[in-house]
Amino acid sequence: MSESLINVTVKLFAAYQEVYGTSELKISFSKPTTVRDTLDYLIQEKPELEKWRDVTRFGVNLQFVAADTVINDGDEIVLIPPVSGG
């Protein structure tokens, strides 16, 4: 029987990092899980991040990916909200 949980590292930037107070989270999910599911989980924990849901870009293992990309055990997920410069 295969393991039903995957363990991933979620790298946080900008607003996500500010709200969580850290640059990295280790999270376990049941399979199958998508990058969007990861974002949904974080927003469920920290509802103040809801405003970033539709403008966040996603990366998995240093590659930009679509929100419906399925993640695998050991993946590194990056959530990138818009960042203003100045």
N, C-alpha and C positions, 0 to 999 in steps of 0.2 A: 504494500500500500504506500502510495506516495505521500509525502508531507503536504499537509493542507495549508500551511502557513509559509509566507515568504517574509524575509527580513530585508528592509531597505534603509538606506540613508537618505534623508531629505535635507538638502542644502537650502538655507533660507537667506534671502537678500531683502534689502530695503524694508518695506512695511512689514513683511513677514518676520524678519529678524527683529525689528523693533518690538512687535507685539509679543513674540515668544521669548525675547531676551536672550537668544542664543543663535548661533549660525548654523547649527546642525541638529537634527533629530534622528533617532533610531526608532523605527516603527515596524511593527509586524502587521501584516494583512492576510486575510484568507484569499485563496486563489479562486478564480482569476480576479485580478485587480488592475484598473487602468490608472493612468496618470491623473485623470479627472477625479477618480475615487480618492486619490491621495489629497487633492485640493479640497474635496468635499469634507473629508475627515478633519483637516486643519480648520476649515471654516466652522464646522460643527463645534469644535473645541473652543474656537475664538471667533465668535460671530462678528466682531468688529472688522474682520477681514472680508466680509461679504462684498464690500464695494470694489474689491480687486478681482472678484471671480471672473468677470468677462474680459478682463484686459491682461491677465497673466499669461505669460508664455511658459512653455515647458521644455525641459531638457532631461534626457536620460543618458547617462554615461557619456557626457560631453557632446551629445547630438541633440539639436532641436527636434522635437517630435510633436505629433498631433495629440490632442487631449484624450483620444480613445486608444492610445497606444497601451498595450498590456505590459505590465512590469513583471520582472522576474526576481527571484531570490538573489540578493547581493547587489541589486541595481542601486545607482546613485541618481536620485531625482532632484532636479533643480527647478524651483518655482521663481520666476522672474517677473515681478510687477513692473509697470512703467517707472522709470526713474527720471526725475527732473534734474537738469544740470543748472549751473548758474555761476 
